[in-house]
Amino acid sequence: MKRRDFIQKTVAGSALLTVGGLSLSSFAPIDKKHITILHTNDVHSHIDPFPATDAKNPNMGGVSRRASLIESIRKENPNVLLLDAGDIFQGTPYFNYYGGELEFKLMSMLKYDLATMGNHDFDNGIDGFYSQLHNAKFDFVSANYDFKNTVLDGIVKPYKIFVKDGIKIGVFGLGVELDGLVDKKNYKETVYNDPISVSQEMTRILKTQEKCDLIICLSHIGYAYKNDPNKVSDLKLAAATRDIDLIIGGHTHTFLDKPTIVKNLDGIDTLVNQVGCYGINLGRIDFYFDTDKNKSHSGRTIVV
């Protein structure tokens, strides 16, 4: 090759490698932290898969299959939180016979990190729930149930904080109005407080005082109510609050393929997700944090 041609090609190549005055190192991938949130709701004591002959959910669900999925995801990313949005109890003879012992033991084997309470978790009474808690190697949170005059006082906390790969995650719980839904003798002196006002206080604490990078609400108040538009739901909660990044819902058995995005009071996206019922699906939300802790996300439902 002639010396002149060599120089011209070299200069042209160098120009491509320094577009806009940037060197190749400027295009190096940004180091992002990756947090995976896995979640269930309204499992209702469904331990076994549905039989192949079932009309609606043939050969779907089952705790052992869910365990395999969760294990494979944890191998892919160690920074996982596994959460449940309530109604763990009631729905199969397992609950009638064991009173919640089996459900809590299996969830502990799956290494659930946290759960909130649904209305059916009171089906053996608040004392029955309390009697099974020693089988749960995970905590329960509920911010709008005041348990101060019950056996759960000081045991079920409003929120819990986790730290995964340097990311501080605050998770608080919400429960549905129990009056008219659960027999008074089952929930006793439990006091229900408005979810929206409680959430506003929770997010203030978690964002301002605790300095959380990610705020999650574990909700059992229901996704939406078409026939009762004034009733508080996850969609209404998302729009009426600020600083909640993700609402993991339950109660209405709503099947979503991916999270619904709702603009909060500040016009910022809040994700709302729910994965139906009976352990048929496992929810997965992935959050990515850059070096300034700015967030991006992706979400999907995994069929079990």
Contacts in CASP RR format, 6 or more apart in sequence:
PFRMAT RR
TARGET T0000
AUTHOR 0000-0000-0000
METHOD contacts of the structure
MODEL  1
MKRRDFIQKTVAGSALLTVGGLSLSSFAPIDKKHITILHTNDVHSHIDPF
PATDAKNPNMGGVSRRASLIESIRKENPNVLLLDAGDIFQGTPYFNYYGG
ELEFKLMSMLKYDLATMGNHDFDNGIDGFYSQLHNAKFDFVSANYDFKNT
VLDGIVKPYKIFVKDGIKIGVFGLGVELDGLVDKKNYKETVYNDPISVSQ
EMTRILKTQEKCDLIICLSHIGYAYKNDPNKVSDLKLAAATRDIDLIIGG
HTHTFLDKPTIVKNLDGIDTLVNQVGCYGINLGRIDFYFDTDKNKSHSGR
TIVV
17 23 0 8 1.000
17 24 0 8 1.000
30 290 0 8 1.000
30 291 0 8 1.000
31 290 0 8 1.000
31 291 0 8 1.000
32 288 0 8 1.000
32 289 0 8 1.000
32 290 0 8 1.000
33 79 0 8 1.000
33 165 0 8 1.000
33 166 0 8 1.000
33 167 0 8 1.000
33 288 0 8 1.000
33 289 0 8 1.000
34 77 0 8 1.000
34 79 0 8 1.000
34 165 0 8 1.000
34 286 0 8 1.000
34 287 0 8 1.000
34 288 0 8 1.000
34 289 0 8 1.000
35 79 0 8 1.000
35 80 0 8 1.000
35 81 0 8 1.000
35 164 0 8 1.000
35 165 0 8 1.000
35 167 0 8 1.000
35 169 0 8 1.000
35 214 0 8 1.000
35 286 0 8 1.000
35 287 0 8 1.000
35 288 0 8 1.000
35 289 0 8 1.000
36 73 0 8 1.000
36 77 0 8 1.000
36 79 0 8 1.000
36 80 0 8 1.000
36 81 0 8 1.000
36 284 0 8 1.000
36 285 0 8 1.000
36 286 0 8 1.000
36 287 0 8 1.000
37 80 0 8 1.000
37 81 0 8 1.000
37 83 0 8 1.000
37 216 0 8 1.000
37 246 0 8 1.000
37 248 0 8 1.000
37 284 0 8 1.000
37 285 0 8 1.000
37 286 0 8 1.000
37 287 0 8 1.000
38 70 0 8 1.000
38 73 0 8 1.000
38 80 0 8 1.000
38 81 0 8 1.000
38 82 0 8 1.000
38 83 0 8 1.000
38 282 0 8 1.000
38 283 0 8 1.000
38 284 0 8 1.000
39 82 0 8 1.000
39 83 0 8 1.000
39 84 0 8 1.000
39 85 0 8 1.000
39 248 0 8 1.000
39 273 0 8 1.000
39 275 0 8 1.000
39 282 0 8 1.000
39 283 0 8 1.000
39 285 0 8 1.000
40 66 0 8 1.000
40 83 0 8 1.000
40 84 0 8 1.000
40 85 0 8 1.000
40 275 0 8 1.000
40 279 0 8 1.000
40 281 0 8 1.000
40 282 0 8 1.000
40 283 0 8 1.000
41 84 0 8 1.000
41 85 0 8 1.000
41 86 0 8 1.000
41 87 0 8 1.000
41 220 0 8 1.000
41 248 0 8 1.000
41 249 0 8 1.000
41 250 0 8 1.000
41 251 0 8 1.000
41 274 0 8 1.000
41 275 0 8 1.000
41 276 0 8 1.000
41 277 0 8 1.000
42 85 0 8 1.000
42 86 0 8 1.000
42 87 0 8 1.000
42 250 0 8 1.000
42 251 0 8 1.000
42 253 0 8 1.000
42 276 0 8 1.000
42 277 0 8 1.000
42 278 0 8 1.000
43 84 0 8 1.000
43 87 0 8 1.000
43 88 0 8 1.000
43 103 0 8 1.000
43 277 0 8 1.000
43 278 0 8 1.000
43 279 0 8 1.000
44 87 0 8 1.000
44 88 0 8 1.000
44 89 0 8 1.000
44 90 0 8 1.000
44 91 0 8 1.000
44 92 0 8 1.000
44 120 0 8 1.000
44 277 0 8 1.000
44 278 0 8 1.000
45 88 0 8 1.000
45 89 0 8 1.000
45 90 0 8 1.000
45 91 0 8 1.000
45 92 0 8 1.000
45 94 0 8 1.000
45 95 0 8 1.000
45 100 0 8 1.000
45 102 0 8 1.000
45 103 0 8 1.000
46 61 0 8 1.000
46 62 0 8 1.000
46 91 0 8 1.000
46 92 0 8 1.000
46 278 0 8 1.000
46 279 0 8 1.000
47 62 0 8 1.000
47 63 0 8 1.000
47 92 0 8 1.000
47 94 0 8 1.000
47 102 0 8 1.000
47 103 0 8 1.000
47 106 0 8 1.000
48 62 0 8 1.000
48 63 0 8 1.000
48 92 0 8 1.000
49 59 0 8 1.000
49 60 0 8 1.000
49 61 0 8 1.000
49 62 0 8 1.000
49 65 0 8 1.000
50 56 0 8 1.000
50 57 0 8 1.000
50 58 0 8 1.000
50 59 0 8 1.000
50 60 0 8 1.000
50 61 0 8 1.000
50 278 0 8 1.000
50 280 0 8 1.000
51 58 0 8 1.000
51 59 0 8 1.000
52 58 0 8 1.000
52 59 0 8 1.000
54 60 0 8 1.000
57 278 0 8 1.000
57 280 0 8 1.000
60 280 0 8 1.000
60 303 0 8 1.000
60 304 0 8 1.000
61 278 0 8 1.000
61 279 0 8 1.000
61 280 0 8 1.000
61 304 0 8 1.000
62 279 0 8 1.000
62 304 0 8 1.000
63 106 0 8 1.000
63 110 0 8 1.000
65 304 0 8 1.000
66 110 0 8 1.000
66 279 0 8 1.000
66 282 0 8 1.000
66 304 0 8 1.000
67 109 0 8 1.000
67 110 0 8 1.000
69 282 0 8 1.000
69 302 0 8 1.000
69 304 0 8 1.000
70 80 0 8 1.000
70 82 0 8 1.000
70 110 0 8 1.000
70 111 0 8 1.000
70 282 0 8 1.000
73 80 0 8 1.000
73 284 0 8 1.000
74 80 0 8 1.000
79 164 0 8 1.000
79 165 0 8 1.000
79 167 0 8 1.000
80 164 0 8 1.000
81 113 0 8 1.000
81 114 0 8 1.000
81 162 0 8 1.000
81 164 0 8 1.000
81 169 0 8 1.000
81 171 0 8 1.000
81 216 0 8 1.000
82 110 0 8 1.000
82 111 0 8 1.000
82 112 0 8 1.000
82 113 0 8 1.000
83 112 0 8 1.000
83 113 0 8 1.000
83 114 0 8 1.000
83 115 0 8 1.000
83 171 0 8 1.000
83 216 0 8 1.000
83 218 0 8 1.000
83 248 0 8 1.000
84 107 0 8 1.000
84 112 0 8 1.000
84 114 0 8 1.000
84 115 0 8 1.000
84 116 0 8 1.000
84 218 0 8 1.000
85 115 0 8 1.000
85 116 0 8 1.000
85 118 0 8 1.000
85 218 0 8 1.000
85 219 0 8 1.000
85 220 0 8 1.000
85 248 0 8 1.000
85 249 0 8 1.000
85 250 0 8 1.000
85 251 0 8 1.000
85 274 0 8 1.000
86 115 0 8 1.000
86 116 0 8 1.000
86 117 0 8 1.000
86 118 0 8 1.000
86 121 0 8 1.000
86 218 0 8 1.000
86 220 0 8 1.000
86 250 0 8 1.000
86 251 0 8 1.000
87 118 0 8 1.000
87 119 0 8 1.000
87 120 0 8 1.000
87 121 0 8 1.000
87 220 0 8 1.000
87 250 0 8 1.000
87 251 0 8 1.000
87 277 0 8 1.000
88 100 0 8 1.000
88 103 0 8 1.000
88 104 0 8 1.000
88 107 0 8 1.000
88 115 0 8 1.000
88 118 0 8 1.000
88 120 0 8 1.000
88 121 0 8 1.000
89 95 0 8 1.000
89 99 0 8 1.000
89 100 0 8 1.000
89 103 0 8 1.000
89 120 0 8 1.000
89 121 0 8 1.000
89 123 0 8 1.000
89 124 0 8 1.000
89 129 0 8 1.000
90 120 0 8 1.000
90 123 0 8 1.000
91 120 0 8 1.000
94 100 0 8 1.000
94 102 0 8 1.000
94 103 0 8 1.000
95 102 0 8 1.000
95 103 0 8 1.000
95 123 0 8 1.000
99 124 0 8 1.000
99 128 0 8 1.000
99 132 0 8 1.000
100 124 0 8 1.000
100 132 0 8 1.000
100 135 0 8 1.000
101 132 0 8 1.000
101 135 0 8 1.000
104 132 0 8 1.000
104 133 0 8 1.000
104 135 0 8 1.000
104 136 0 8 1.000
105 135 0 8 1.000
107 115 0 8 1.000
107 136 0 8 1.000
107 138 0 8 1.000
108 135 0 8 1.000
108 136 0 8 1.000
108 137 0 8 1.000
108 138 0 8 1.000
111 137 0 8 1.000
111 138 0 8 1.000
112 138 0 8 1.000
113 138 0 8 1.000
113 162 0 8 1.000
114 138 0 8 1.000
114 139 0 8 1.000
114 140 0 8 1.000
114 141 0 8 1.000
114 160 0 8 1.000
114 171 0 8 1.000
114 218 0 8 1.000
115 136 0 8 1.000
115 138 0 8 1.000
115 139 0 8 1.000
115 140 0 8 1.000
115 141 0 8 1.000
115 218 0 8 1.000
116 140 0 8 1.000
116 141 0 8 1.000
116 142 0 8 1.000
116 173 0 8 1.000
116 174 0 8 1.000
116 175 0 8 1.000
116 218 0 8 1.000
116 219 0 8 1.000
116 220 0 8 1.000
117 129 0 8 1.000
117 140 0 8 1.000
117 142 0 8 1.000
117 145 0 8 1.000
117 156 0 8 1.000
117 175 0 8 1.000
117 220 0 8 1.000
118 175 0 8 1.000
118 176 0 8 1.000
118 220 0 8 1.000
118 250 0 8 1.000
118 251 0 8 1.000
119 175 0 8 1.000
119 176 0 8 1.000
119 178 0 8 1.000
119 181 0 8 1.000
119 182 0 8 1.000
119 220 0 8 1.000
119 251 0 8 1.000
121 129 0 8 1.000
122 129 0 8 1.000
122 178 0 8 1.000
122 182 0 8 1.000
122 186 0 8 1.000
122 187 0 8 1.000
123 182 0 8 1.000
123 186 0 8 1.000
124 132 0 8 1.000
124 186 0 8 1.000
125 185 0 8 1.000
125 186 0 8 1.000
125 187 0 8 1.000
125 188 0 8 1.000
126 150 0 8 1.000
126 151 0 8 1.000
126 152 0 8 1.000
126 186 0 8 1.000
126 187 0 8 1.000
126 188 0 8 1.000
126 190 0 8 1.000
127 151 0 8 1.000
129 152 0 8 1.000
130 151 0 8 1.000
130 152 0 8 1.000
130 155 0 8 1.000
133 140 0 8 1.000
133 155 0 8 1.000
139 156 0 8 1.000
139 157 0 8 1.000
139 160 0 8 1.000
140 155 0 8 1.000
140 156 0 8 1.000
140 157 0 8 1.000
141 156 0 8 1.000
141 157 0 8 1.000
141 158 0 8 1.000
141 159 0 8 1.000
141 160 0 8 1.000
141 171 0 8 1.000
141 172 0 8 1.000
141 173 0 8 1.000
141 218 0 8 1.000
142 156 0 8 1.000
142 158 0 8 1.000
142 173 0 8 1.000
142 174 0 8 1.000
142 175 0 8 1.000
143 158 0 8 1.000
143 159 0 8 1.000
143 172 0 8 1.000
143 173 0 8 1.000
143 174 0 8 1.000
143 198 0 8 1.000
143 199 0 8 1.000
143 201 0 8 1.000
143 202 0 8 1.000
144 173 0 8 1.000
144 174 0 8 1.000
144 175 0 8 1.000
144 192 0 8 1.000
144 193 0 8 1.000
144 194 0 8 1.000
144 195 0 8 1.000
144 198 0 8 1.000
145 156 0 8 1.000
145 175 0 8 1.000
145 190 0 8 1.000
145 191 0 8 1.000
145 192 0 8 1.000
145 193 0 8 1.000
146 190 0 8 1.000
146 191 0 8 1.000
146 192 0 8 1.000
146 193 0 8 1.000
147 153 0 8 1.000
147 154 0 8 1.000
147 155 0 8 1.000
147 156 0 8 1.000
147 190 0 8 1.000
148 191 0 8 1.000
149 188 0 8 1.000
149 189 0 8 1.000
150 188 0 8 1.000
150 189 0 8 1.000
150 190 0 8 1.000
152 190 0 8 1.000
158 172 0 8 1.000
158 173 0 8 1.000
158 202 0 8 1.000
159 170 0 8 1.000
159 171 0 8 1.000
159 172 0 8 1.000
159 173 0 8 1.000
159 202 0 8 1.000
159 205 0 8 1.000
159 206 0 8 1.000
160 170 0 8 1.000
160 171 0 8 1.000
161 168 0 8 1.000
161 169 0 8 1.000
161 170 0 8 1.000
161 171 0 8 1.000
161 206 0 8 1.000
161 210 0 8 1.000
161 212 0 8 1.000
162 168 0 8 1.000
162 169 0 8 1.000
162 170 0 8 1.000
162 171 0 8 1.000
163 169 0 8 1.000
167 213 0 8 1.000
167 214 0 8 1.000
167 287 0 8 1.000
167 289 0 8 1.000
167 293 0 8 1.000
168 210 0 8 1.000
168 211 0 8 1.000
168 212 0 8 1.000
168 213 0 8 1.000
168 214 0 8 1.000
169 212 0 8 1.000
169 213 0 8 1.000
169 214 0 8 1.000
169 215 0 8 1.000
169 216 0 8 1.000
170 206 0 8 1.000
170 210 0 8 1.000
170 212 0 8 1.000
170 214 0 8 1.000
170 215 0 8 1.000
170 216 0 8 1.000
171 215 0 8 1.000
171 216 0 8 1.000
171 217 0 8 1.000
171 218 0 8 1.000
172 199 0 8 1.000
172 202 0 8 1.000
172 206 0 8 1.000
172 215 0 8 1.000
172 216 0 8 1.000
172 217 0 8 1.000
172 218 0 8 1.000
173 217 0 8 1.000
173 218 0 8 1.000
173 219 0 8 1.000
174 195 0 8 1.000
174 198 0 8 1.000
174 199 0 8 1.000
174 217 0 8 1.000
174 218 0 8 1.000
174 219 0 8 1.000
174 220 0 8 1.000
174 221 0 8 1.000
174 237 0 8 1.000
175 192 0 8 1.000
175 195 0 8 1.000
175 219 0 8 1.000
175 220 0 8 1.000
175 221 0 8 1.000
176 220 0 8 1.000
176 221 0 8 1.000
176 222 0 8 1.000
176 251 0 8 1.000
177 192 0 8 1.000
178 187 0 8 1.000
178 190 0 8 1.000
178 192 0 8 1.000
179 192 0 8 1.000
194 232 0 8 1.000
195 219 0 8 1.000
195 221 0 8 1.000
195 232 0 8 1.000
195 237 0 8 1.000
196 232 0 8 1.000
196 236 0 8 1.000
196 237 0 8 1.000
196 240 0 8 1.000
196 241 0 8 1.000
199 217 0 8 1.000
199 237 0 8 1.000
199 241 0 8 1.000
199 244 0 8 1.000
200 241 0 8 1.000
200 242 0 8 1.000
202 217 0 8 1.000
203 215 0 8 1.000
203 241 0 8 1.000
203 242 0 8 1.000
203 243 0 8 1.000
203 244 0 8 1.000
206 212 0 8 1.000
206 215 0 8 1.000
206 243 0 8 1.000
207 215 0 8 1.000
207 243 0 8 1.000
213 289 0 8 1.000
213 293 0 8 1.000
213 295 0 8 1.000
214 245 0 8 1.000
214 246 0 8 1.000
214 287 0 8 1.000
214 295 0 8 1.000
215 243 0 8 1.000
215 244 0 8 1.000
215 245 0 8 1.000
215 246 0 8 1.000
216 244 0 8 1.000
216 245 0 8 1.000
216 246 0 8 1.000
216 247 0 8 1.000
216 248 0 8 1.000
217 237 0 8 1.000
217 244 0 8 1.000
217 246 0 8 1.000
217 247 0 8 1.000
217 248 0 8 1.000
218 248 0 8 1.000
218 249 0 8 1.000
219 234 0 8 1.000
219 237 0 8 1.000
219 247 0 8 1.000
219 248 0 8 1.000
219 249 0 8 1.000
219 250 0 8 1.000
220 249 0 8 1.000
220 250 0 8 1.000
220 251 0 8 1.000
221 232 0 8 1.000
221 233 0 8 1.000
221 234 0 8 1.000
221 237 0 8 1.000
221 249 0 8 1.000
221 250 0 8 1.000
221 251 0 8 1.000
222 233 0 8 1.000
222 234 0 8 1.000
222 249 0 8 1.000
222 250 0 8 1.000
222 251 0 8 1.000
222 252 0 8 1.000
222 254 0 8 1.000
222 274 0 8 1.000
223 233 0 8 1.000
223 234 0 8 1.000
223 235 0 8 1.000
223 249 0 8 1.000
223 250 0 8 1.000
223 251 0 8 1.000
223 252 0 8 1.000
223 254 0 8 1.000
223 256 0 8 1.000
223 272 0 8 1.000
223 274 0 8 1.000
224 233 0 8 1.000
224 234 0 8 1.000
224 235 0 8 1.000
224 236 0 8 1.000
224 252 0 8 1.000
224 254 0 8 1.000
225 231 0 8 1.000
225 233 0 8 1.000
225 252 0 8 1.000
233 252 0 8 1.000
234 247 0 8 1.000
234 249 0 8 1.000
234 250 0 8 1.000
234 272 0 8 1.000
234 274 0 8 1.000
235 260 0 8 1.000
235 262 0 8 1.000
235 272 0 8 1.000
237 244 0 8 1.000
237 247 0 8 1.000
238 244 0 8 1.000
238 247 0 8 1.000
238 262 0 8 1.000
238 264 0 8 1.000
238 270 0 8 1.000
238 272 0 8 1.000
239 262 0 8 1.000
239 263 0 8 1.000
239 264 0 8 1.000
239 265 0 8 1.000
239 270 0 8 1.000
240 265 0 8 1.000
241 264 0 8 1.000
241 265 0 8 1.000
241 270 0 8 1.000
242 264 0 8 1.000
242 265 0 8 1.000
242 266 0 8 1.000
242 268 0 8 1.000
243 264 0 8 1.000
244 264 0 8 1.000
244 270 0 8 1.000
245 270 0 8 1.000
245 271 0 8 1.000
245 287 0 8 1.000
245 295 0 8 1.000
246 259 0 8 1.000
246 270 0 8 1.000
246 271 0 8 1.000
246 272 0 8 1.000
246 273 0 8 1.000
246 285 0 8 1.000
247 270 0 8 1.000
247 271 0 8 1.000
247 272 0 8 1.000
247 273 0 8 1.000
248 273 0 8 1.000
248 274 0 8 1.000
249 272 0 8 1.000
249 273 0 8 1.000
249 274 0 8 1.000
250 274 0 8 1.000
250 276 0 8 1.000
252 274 0 8 1.000
253 276 0 8 1.000
253 277 0 8 1.000
254 274 0 8 1.000
254 276 0 8 1.000
255 274 0 8 1.000
255 275 0 8 1.000
255 276 0 8 1.000
255 281 0 8 1.000
255 301 0 8 1.000
256 273 0 8 1.000
256 274 0 8 1.000
256 275 0 8 1.000
256 276 0 8 1.000
256 301 0 8 1.000
257 300 0 8 1.000
257 301 0 8 1.000
258 273 0 8 1.000
258 299 0 8 1.000
258 300 0 8 1.000
258 301 0 8 1.000
259 271 0 8 1.000
259 272 0 8 1.000
259 273 0 8 1.000
259 285 0 8 1.000
259 299 0 8 1.000
260 271 0 8 1.000
260 272 0 8 1.000
260 273 0 8 1.000
261 269 0 8 1.000
261 270 0 8 1.000
261 271 0 8 1.000
261 272 0 8 1.000
262 269 0 8 1.000
262 270 0 8 1.000
262 272 0 8 1.000
263 269 0 8 1.000
263 270 0 8 1.000
264 270 0 8 1.000
271 285 0 8 1.000
271 297 0 8 1.000
271 299 0 8 1.000
273 283 0 8 1.000
273 285 0 8 1.000
273 299 0 8 1.000
275 281 0 8 1.000
275 282 0 8 1.000
275 283 0 8 1.000
275 301 0 8 1.000
279 304 0 8 1.000
280 303 0 8 1.000
280 304 0 8 1.000
281 301 0 8 1.000
281 302 0 8 1.000
281 303 0 8 1.000
281 304 0 8 1.000
282 301 0 8 1.000
282 302 0 8 1.000
282 304 0 8 1.000
283 299 0 8 1.000
283 300 0 8 1.000
283 301 0 8 1.000
283 302 0 8 1.000
284 299 0 8 1.000
284 300 0 8 1.000
284 301 0 8 1.000
284 302 0 8 1.000
285 297 0 8 1.000
285 298 0 8 1.000
285 299 0 8 1.000
286 297 0 8 1.000
286 298 0 8 1.000
286 299 0 8 1.000
287 295 0 8 1.000
287 296 0 8 1.000
287 297 0 8 1.000
288 295 0 8 1.000
288 296 0 8 1.000
288 297 0 8 1.000
289 295 0 8 1.000
END
